[in-house]
Amino acid sequence: MVQEEFVNTILDILSPISNITTVRHQGFVGLYKDDIMFGKIISKSVLFLSDRNKFIKIKLSLFCIKYIFIKYFHYIKIIIKF
């Protein structure tokens, strides 16, 4: 089960990006940008959708995750033009 506090921490990290929403699924919380799922929160893990259409687990501290989110969205923004 995903803890609400962890989800809120991730959403706080993502706050510079507009229109991020979450949807609870069985066993994970989906991260969406304009109705497109780009990530998952499973337990205390964060996964991003890769350019190969697979979810990849991020194995870093929350401090490092913030930096990766920013770089990731700069990259994704170019590809799918948010």
Residue pairs with C-beta under 8 A, 6 or more apart in sequence:
1 43
2 24
2 28
2 29
2 41
2 42
2 43
3 44
6 41
6 44
7 22
7 29
7 41
9 62
10 31
10 41
10 46
10 65
11 20
11 22
13 62
13 65
13 66
13 69
14 20
14 31
14 69
16 70
17 33
17 69
17 73
19 33
19 34
20 31
20 32
20 33
21 31
21 32
21 35
22 29
22 30
22 31
22 32
22 41
23 29
23 30
23 32
24 30
27 42
28 40
28 41
28 42
29 40
29 41
30 37
30 39
30 40
31 37
31 38
31 39
31 40
31 41
32 38
33 76
33 82
34 82
36 80
37 49
38 48
38 49
38 76
39 46
39 47
39 48
39 49
39 55
40 46
40 47
40 55
41 47
45 57
45 58
46 57
46 58
46 65
47 55
47 56
47 57
47 58
48 55
48 56
48 58
48 68
48 72
49 55
49 56
50 56
51 79
58 65
58 68
60 68
73 82
76 82
